[in-house]
Amino acid sequence: MKSEPKFNKDDYIINHSSGDMGIVKGITKKGYYQFKAYYDAMFNELKDVKNLNYDLQINYQKFFELCTDEEKKKFDEIIKEKGGN
């Protein structure tokens, strides 16, 4: 059974267990989320989504939720600090 996308373009999402955050760019026909920006909390690293084409398989969306306004601000600060988009 194929999962339906839980998130839409421009949604800020967070995995509260890992601290990973992303801004959804879209979803591919094969069921992978693509991101405008993605923060890997374990390595304290903003992924190079333009060159690495960092994707997340749709089944992993169950670990993510929409960010609160405060979490969005925090992610925007991370992007600015780490030289992202």
N, CA, C and O atoms as CSV, one atom per row, in Angstrom:
chain,resi,resn,atom,element,x,y,z
A,1,MET,N,N,0.849,-1.190,0.000
A,1,MET,CA,C,0.000,0.000,0.000
A,1,MET,C,C,0.888,1.245,0.000
A,1,MET,O,O,1.760,1.398,0.856
A,2,LYS,N,N,0.659,2.115,-0.953
A,2,LYS,CA,C,1.454,3.326,-1.095
A,2,LYS,C,C,0.983,4.405,-0.114
A,2,LYS,O,O,-0.212,4.662,0.028
A,3,SER,N,N,1.951,5.023,0.553
A,3,SER,CA,C,1.630,6.102,1.488
A,3,SER,C,C,1.298,7.375,0.729
A,3,SER,O,O,1.880,7.655,-0.319
A,4,GLU,N,N,0.374,8.130,1.254
A,4,GLU,CA,C,0.036,9.436,0.699
A,4,GLU,C,C,0.913,10.486,1.370
A,4,GLU,O,O,1.214,10.373,2.558
A,5,PRO,N,N,1.325,11.500,0.624
A,5,PRO,CA,C,2.154,12.556,1.224
A,5,PRO,C,C,1.430,13.256,2.370
A,5,PRO,O,O,0.259,13.621,2.262
A,6,LYS,N,N,2.145,13.428,3.448
A,6,LYS,CA,C,1.627,14.086,4.646
A,6,LYS,C,C,1.940,15.581,4.615
A,6,LYS,O,O,1.265,16.374,5.272
A,7,PHE,N,N,2.975,15.969,3.843
A,7,PHE,CA,C,3.443,17.353,3.823
A,7,PHE,C,C,3.383,17.925,2.410
A,7,PHE,O,O,3.375,17.192,1.421
A,8,ASN,N,N,3.342,19.241,2.346
A,8,ASN,CA,C,3.249,19.953,1.076
A,8,ASN,C,C,4.464,20.846,0.851
A,8,ASN,O,O,5.284,21.052,1.746
A,9,LYS,N,N,4.554,21.360,-0.349
A,9,LYS,CA,C,5.633,22.278,-0.704
A,9,LYS,C,C,5.674,23.432,0.296
A,9,LYS,O,O,4.639,23.978,0.679
A,10,ASP,N,N,6.876,23.788,0.706
A,10,ASP,CA,C,7.159,24.897,1.626
A,10,ASP,C,C,6.829,24.598,3.092
A,10,ASP,O,O,6.989,25.474,3.942
A,11,ASP,N,N,6.375,23.391,3.403
A,11,ASP,CA,C,6.158,23.024,4.807
A,11,ASP,C,C,7.501,22.869,5.508
A,11,ASP,O,O,8.441,22.289,4.964
A,12,TYR,N,N,7.572,23.395,6.712
A,12,TYR,CA,C,8.724,23.185,7.587
A,12,TYR,C,C,8.381,21.960,8.430
A,12,TYR,O,O,7.339,21.923,9.086
A,13,ILE,N,N,9.266,20.953,8.411
A,13,ILE,CA,C,8.989,19.741,9.173
A,13,ILE,C,C,10.147,19.440,10.123
A,13,ILE,O,O,11.284,19.853,9.897
A,14,ILE,N,N,9.825,18.708,11.195
A,14,ILE,CA,C,10.819,18.371,12.210
A,14,ILE,C,C,10.596,16.952,12.718
A,14,ILE,O,O,9.462,16.491,12.846
A,15,ASN,N,N,11.694,16.277,13.001
A,15,ASN,CA,C,11.669,14.999,13.698
A,15,ASN,C,C,12.080,15.321,15.131
A,15,ASN,O,O,13.251,15.600,15.387
A,16,HIS,N,N,11.153,15.287,16.050
A,16,HIS,CA,C,11.441,15.682,17.423
A,16,HIS,C,C,12.407,14.729,18.123
A,16,HIS,O,O,13.093,15.141,19.058
A,17,SER,N,N,12.479,13.487,17.704
A,17,SER,CA,C,13.411,12.535,18.311
A,17,SER,C,C,14.850,12.836,17.928
A,17,SER,O,O,15.739,12.833,18.779
A,18,SER,N,N,15.081,13.099,16.635
A,18,SER,CA,C,16.450,13.324,16.164
A,18,SER,C,C,16.832,14.799,16.113
A,18,SER,O,O,18.012,15.138,16.196
A,19,GLY,N,N,15.838,15.679,15.975
A,19,GLY,CA,C,16.106,17.104,15.827
A,19,GLY,C,C,16.288,17.530,14.380
A,19,GLY,O,O,16.490,18.712,14.104
A,20,ASP,N,N,16.217,16.566,13.437
A,20,ASP,CA,C,16.337,16.907,12.019
A,20,ASP,C,C,15.175,17.802,11.599
A,20,ASP,O,O,14.046,17.643,12.063
A,21,MET,N,N,15.483,18.763,10.696
A,21,MET,CA,C,14.471,19.686,10.196
A,21,MET,C,C,14.628,19.833,8.693
A,21,MET,O,O,15.730,19.709,8.159
A,22,GLY,N,N,13.513,20.098,8.013
A,22,GLY,CA,C,13.580,20.298,6.574
A,22,GLY,C,C,12.497,21.234,6.090
A,22,GLY,O,O,11.473,21.424,6.746
A,23,ILE,N,N,12.744,21.820,4.920
A,23,ILE,CA,C,11.726,22.614,4.231
A,23,ILE,C,C,11.433,21.864,2.935
A,23,ILE,O,O,12.311,21.700,2.088
A,24,VAL,N,N,10.205,21.417,2.794
A,24,VAL,CA,C,9.820,20.580,1.668
A,24,VAL,C,C,9.835,21.378,0.363
A,24,VAL,O,O,9.254,22.458,0.257
A,25,LYS,N,N,10.522,20.804,-0.622
A,25,LYS,CA,C,10.552,21.367,-1.974
A,25,LYS,C,C,9.466,20.714,-2.822
A,25,LYS,O,O,8.844,21.364,-3.662
A,26,GLY,N,N,9.249,19.424,-2.593
A,26,GLY,CA,C,8.243,18.680,-3.343
A,26,GLY,C,C,8.422,17.197,-3.109
A,26,GLY,O,O,9.218,16.776,-2.269
A,27,ILE,N,N,7.670,16.406,-3.864
A,27,ILE,CA,C,7.771,14.954,-3.759
A,27,ILE,C,C,7.863,14.382,-5.168
A,27,ILE,O,O,7.136,14.795,-6.072
A,28,THR,N,N,8.771,13.422,-5.336
A,28,THR,CA,C,8.981,12.825,-6.656
A,28,THR,C,C,7.904,11.785,-6.951
A,28,THR,O,O,7.167,11.367,-6.058
A,29,LYS,N,N,7.823,11.376,-8.206
A,29,LYS,CA,C,6.873,10.336,-8.606
A,29,LYS,C,C,7.175,9.006,-7.936
A,29,LYS,O,O,6.283,8.175,-7.770
A,30,LYS,N,N,8.430,8.803,-7.550
A,30,LYS,CA,C,8.821,7.559,-6.889
A,30,LYS,C,C,8.583,7.596,-5.378
A,30,LYS,O,O,8.870,6.619,-4.686
A,31,GLY,N,N,8.065,8.707,-4.861
A,31,GLY,CA,C,7.719,8.788,-3.447
A,31,GLY,C,C,8.829,9.252,-2.533
A,31,GLY,O,O,8.948,8.766,-1.408
A,32,TYR,N,N,9.645,10.186,-2.996
A,32,TYR,CA,C,10.710,10.742,-2.177
A,32,TYR,C,C,10.484,12.237,-1.994
A,32,TYR,O,O,10.250,12.965,-2.959
A,33,TYR,N,N,10.556,12.686,-0.737
A,33,TYR,CA,C,10.516,14.130,-0.479
A,33,TYR,C,C,11.849,14.720,-0.891
A,33,TYR,O,O,12.902,14.134,-0.640
A,34,GLN,N,N,11.804,15.875,-1.520
A,34,GLN,CA,C,13.003,16.649,-1.794
A,34,GLN,C,C,12.884,17.941,-0.994
A,34,GLN,O,O,11.784,18.408,-0.697
A,35,PHE,N,N,14.037,18.506,-0.652
A,35,PHE,CA,C,14.052,19.629,0.276
A,35,PHE,C,C,14.746,20.856,-0.283
A,35,PHE,O,O,15.702,20.758,-1.052
A,36,LYS,N,N,14.242,22.016,0.123
A,36,LYS,CA,C,14.917,23.288,-0.156
A,36,LYS,C,C,16.095,23.435,0.803
A,36,LYS,O,O,17.132,24.000,0.453
A,37,ALA,N,N,15.919,22.916,2.016
A,37,ALA,CA,C,16.960,22.934,3.048
A,37,ALA,C,C,16.692,21.757,3.972
A,37,ALA,O,O,15.544,21.396,4.228
A,38,TYR,N,N,17.788,21.155,4.473
A,38,TYR,CA,C,17.650,20.039,5.409
A,38,TYR,C,C,18.787,20.112,6.417
A,38,TYR,O,O,19.959,20.196,6.050
A,39,TYR,N,N,18.420,20.079,7.690
A,39,TYR,CA,C,19.387,20.146,8.791
A,39,TYR,C,C,19.484,18.790,9.466
A,39,TYR,O,O,18.488,18.253,9.950
A,40,ASP,N,N,20.687,18.241,9.496
A,40,ASP,CA,C,20.981,16.975,10.157
A,40,ASP,C,C,21.505,17.296,11.550
A,40,ASP,O,O,22.660,17.690,11.711
A,41,ALA,N,N,20.655,17.126,12.553
A,41,ALA,CA,C,20.995,17.521,13.922
A,41,ALA,C,C,22.116,16.680,14.522
A,41,ALA,O,O,22.909,17.195,15.311
A,42,MET,N,N,22.199,15.398,14.168
A,42,MET,CA,C,23.227,14.540,14.748
A,42,MET,C,C,24.629,15.050,14.403
A,42,MET,O,O,25.537,14.999,15.232
A,43,PHE,N,N,24.795,15.539,13.181
A,43,PHE,CA,C,26.097,16.045,12.747
A,43,PHE,C,C,26.167,17.571,12.762
A,43,PHE,O,O,27.165,18.160,12.345
A,44,ASN,N,N,25.078,18.215,13.255
A,44,ASN,CA,C,25.010,19.673,13.297
A,44,ASN,C,C,25.388,20.248,11.934
A,44,ASN,O,O,26.244,21.126,11.823
A,45,GLU,N,N,24.722,19.724,10.897
A,45,GLU,CA,C,25.114,20.030,9.529
A,45,GLU,C,C,23.904,20.360,8.663
A,45,GLU,O,O,22.900,19.648,8.670
A,46,LEU,N,N,24.024,21.442,7.928
A,46,LEU,CA,C,23.023,21.786,6.931
A,46,LEU,C,C,23.422,21.066,5.648
A,46,LEU,O,O,24.492,21.329,5.100
A,47,LYS,N,N,22.575,20.162,5.165
A,47,LYS,CA,C,22.895,19.359,3.988
A,47,LYS,C,C,22.964,20.238,2.735
A,47,LYS,O,O,22.232,21.219,2.609
A,48,ASP,N,N,23.840,19.872,1.832
A,48,ASP,CA,C,23.971,20.544,0.536
A,48,ASP,C,C,22.929,19.939,-0.397
A,48,ASP,O,O,23.255,19.083,-1.220
A,49,VAL,N,N,21.685,20.375,-0.276
A,49,VAL,CA,C,20.586,19.770,-1.023
A,49,VAL,C,C,20.682,20.017,-2.529
A,49,VAL,O,O,20.137,19.243,-3.315
A,50,LYS,N,N,21.358,21.071,-2.933
A,50,LYS,CA,C,21.474,21.366,-4.365
A,50,LYS,C,C,22.395,20.384,-5.063
A,50,LYS,O,O,22.105,19.963,-6.183
A,51,ASN,N,N,23.492,20.011,-4.434
A,51,ASN,CA,C,24.468,19.128,-5.063
A,51,ASN,C,C,24.284,17.662,-4.695
A,51,ASN,O,O,24.599,16.785,-5.500
A,52,LEU,N,N,23.782,17.379,-3.502
A,52,LEU,CA,C,23.619,15.995,-3.085
A,52,LEU,C,C,22.237,15.450,-3.393
A,52,LEU,O,O,22.009,14.242,-3.328
A,53,ASN,N,N,21.307,16.349,-3.733
A,53,ASN,CA,C,19.923,15.948,-4.009
A,53,ASN,C,C,19.390,15.103,-2.848
A,53,ASN,O,O,18.894,13.998,-3.064
A,54,TYR,N,N,19.491,15.615,-1.630
A,54,TYR,CA,C,19.095,14.893,-0.429
A,54,TYR,C,C,17.595,14.618,-0.436
A,54,TYR,O,O,16.786,15.543,-0.512
A,55,ASP,N,N,17.237,13.354,-0.356
A,55,ASP,CA,C,15.836,12.930,-0.409
A,55,ASP,C,C,15.471,12.148,0.850
A,55,ASP,O,O,16.339,11.629,1.551
A,56,LEU,N,N,14.176,12.076,1.120
A,56,LEU,CA,C,13.656,11.294,2.237
A,56,LEU,C,C,12.527,10.415,1.711
A,56,LEU,O,O,11.552,10.926,1.160
A,57,GLN,N,N,12.648,9.109,1.873
A,57,GLN,CA,C,11.627,8.188,1.405
A,57,GLN,C,C,10.324,8.468,2.146
A,57,GLN,O,O,10.338,8.707,3.354
A,58,ILE,N,N,9.214,8.441,1.442
A,58,ILE,CA,C,7.919,8.855,1.995
A,58,ILE,C,C,7.523,8.078,3.250
A,58,ILE,O,O,6.845,8.631,4.116
A,59,ASN,N,N,7.925,6.824,3.370
A,59,ASN,CA,C,7.550,6.049,4.554
A,59,ASN,C,C,8.139,6.627,5.843
A,59,ASN,O,O,7.615,6.375,6.928
A,60,TYR,N,N,9.219,7.398,5.731
A,60,TYR,CA,C,9.829,7.998,6.914
A,60,TYR,C,C,9.103,9.257,7.393
A,60,TYR,O,O,9.453,9.820,8.431
A,61,GLN,N,N,8.090,9.699,6.634
A,61,GLN,CA,C,7.352,10.891,7.039
A,61,GLN,C,C,6.640,10.700,8.375
A,61,GLN,O,O,6.291,11.674,9.042
A,62,LYS,N,N,6.426,9.446,8.761
A,62,LYS,CA,C,5.737,9.178,10.027
A,62,LYS,C,C,6.537,9.668,11.233
A,62,LYS,O,O,5.987,9.827,12.323
A,63,PHE,N,N,7.832,9.907,11.037
A,63,PHE,CA,C,8.680,10.382,12.127
A,63,PHE,C,C,8.724,11.907,12.207
A,63,PHE,O,O,9.362,12.457,13.104
A,64,PHE,N,N,8.063,12.587,11.294
A,64,PHE,CA,C,8.120,14.049,11.206
A,64,PHE,C,C,6.761,14.679,11.480
A,64,PHE,O,O,5.714,14.069,11.260
A,65,GLU,N,N,6.806,15.897,11.958
A,65,GLU,CA,C,5.611,16.719,12.195
A,65,GLU,C,C,5.876,18.109,11.627
A,65,GLU,O,O,7.019,18.461,11.333
A,66,LEU,N,N,4.824,18.889,11.477
A,66,LEU,CA,C,5.000,20.281,11.068
A,66,LEU,C,C,5.671,21.062,12.194
A,66,LEU,O,O,5.404,20.823,13.372
A,67,CYS,N,N,6.533,21.984,11.826
A,67,CYS,CA,C,7.205,22.831,12.813
A,67,CYS,C,C,6.245,23.865,13.377
A,67,CYS,O,O,5.329,24.324,12.695
A,68,THR,N,N,6.471,24.220,14.628
A,68,THR,CA,C,5.770,25.351,15.223
A,68,THR,C,C,6.421,26.634,14.688
A,68,THR,O,O,7.475,26.572,14.056
A,69,ASP,N,N,5.811,27.771,14.932
A,69,ASP,CA,C,6.408,29.043,14.501
A,69,ASP,C,C,7.787,29.242,15.133
A,69,ASP,O,O,8.701,29.750,14.484
A,70,GLU,N,N,7.935,28.845,16.392
A,70,GLU,CA,C,9.221,28.984,17.080
A,70,GLU,C,C,10.285,28.086,16.427
A,70,GLU,O,O,11.431,28.501,16.256
A,71,GLU,N,N,9.902,26.866,16.067
A,71,GLU,CA,C,10.833,25.949,15.409
A,71,GLU,C,C,11.222,26.450,14.015
A,71,GLU,O,O,12.362,26.281,13.582
A,72,LYS,N,N,10.263,27.069,13.320
A,72,LYS,CA,C,10.564,27.657,12.005
A,72,LYS,C,C,11.613,28.757,12.140
A,72,LYS,O,O,12.556,28.827,11.352
A,73,LYS,N,N,11.442,29.611,13.141
A,73,LYS,CA,C,12.416,30.687,13.380
A,73,LYS,C,C,13.792,30.115,13.680
A,73,LYS,O,O,14.802,30.611,13.180
A,74,LYS,N,N,13.829,29.064,14.500
A,74,LYS,CA,C,15.098,28.425,14.842
A,74,LYS,C,C,15.764,27.861,13.581
A,74,LYS,O,O,16.971,28.017,13.395
A,75,PHE,N,N,14.987,27.213,12.723
A,75,PHE,CA,C,15.540,26.638,11.499
A,75,PHE,C,C,16.038,27.740,10.557
A,75,PHE,O,O,17.103,27.605,9.954
A,76,ASP,N,N,15.278,28.819,10.430
A,76,ASP,CA,C,15.722,29.949,9.608
A,76,ASP,C,C,17.046,30.520,10.124
A,76,ASP,O,O,17.902,30.916,9.332
A,77,GLU,N,N,17.214,30.563,11.452
A,77,GLU,CA,C,18.481,31.030,12.037
A,77,GLU,C,C,19.622,30.075,11.709
A,77,GLU,O,O,20.733,30.516,11.415
A,78,ILE,N,N,19.361,28.779,11.758
A,78,ILE,CA,C,20.382,27.777,11.403
A,78,ILE,C,C,20.807,27.957,9.955
A,78,ILE,O,O,21.999,27.936,9.647
A,79,ILE,N,N,19.847,28.132,9.075
A,79,ILE,CA,C,20.145,28.326,7.647
A,79,ILE,C,C,21.010,29.557,7.442
A,79,ILE,O,O,21.991,29.528,6.699
A,80,LYS,N,N,20.630,30.648,8.116
A,80,LYS,CA,C,21.390,31.896,7.982
A,80,LYS,C,C,22.802,31.715,8.537
A,80,LYS,O,O,23.774,32.142,7.913
A,81,GLU,N,N,22.918,31.086,9.706
A,81,GLU,CA,C,24.212,30.890,10.365
A,81,GLU,C,C,25.147,29.984,9.555
A,81,GLU,O,O,26.352,30.228,9.489
A,82,LYS,N,N,24.588,28.946,8.945
A,82,LYS,CA,C,25.398,27.973,8.232
A,82,LYS,C,C,25.524,28.264,6.735
A,82,LYS,O,O,26.078,27.463,5.982
A,83,GLY,N,N,25.001,29.421,6.313
A,83,GLY,CA,C,25.181,29.839,4.925
A,83,GLY,C,C,24.305,29.131,3.920
A,83,GLY,O,O,24.705,28.957,2.769
A,84,GLY,N,N,23.130,28.721,4.323
A,84,GLY,CA,C,22.214,28.053,3.398
A,84,GLY,C,C,21.488,29.054,2.519
A,84,GLY,O,O,21.892,30.207,2.373
A,85,ASN,N,N,20.396,28.563,1.939
A,85,ASN,CA,C,19.600,29.356,0.974
A,85,ASN,C,C,19.168,30.685,1.526
A,85,ASN,O,O,18.498,31.452,0.834
